[in-house]
């Protein structure tokens, strides 16, 4: 089961249907990805909440500019059956720098630009435009 793929699909579907927010089960990896998305301006905010049933969820508030979602395209790069890694020199540029890739590095979950600045590579997780 690809939990990151599910998280990305939930974000994609919620942004395409113009929902204000969406909820997913919390994990540290999803929390890190949401932090990168917020820093880069693709989502408005995110919070870790506990439901009445005792489950911990991540509530993501989506961002819209003039009624158009800030997330135009989002997708998974590495998959559980085929992980993809990039050294610090080979971190991909998404759409000529217009998009952002997310990496899982030894320094935590980082955007591609931040990973290049810190000089670390890692597993390519996803991209967003």
C-alpha angles and dihedrals in degrees: 000000000000106000094179091050089052091049091051092047092051090051092047094049094045093050093047091053092046095241116169093224145351136206130222133173109274124250131157091245093053089046090054093048091049089050091055091047091051094047091051094046101249096119131031099225145321134212136189109233138174118228126219089259091057098254119139112229137180111229111202120197109209123222125230129185113201089340094308120113117248086222106071095164133006130174148159119259107182117036131201091255094044117028117195122209132190130197118224090265095050103048103136124243109226113222093339094308096313092108135043134233123209122220134192104221139168086263093054133262108339140171117247092251093051092047090052091050092050091044097236133128130197148144115332106232108173146325134228134195 
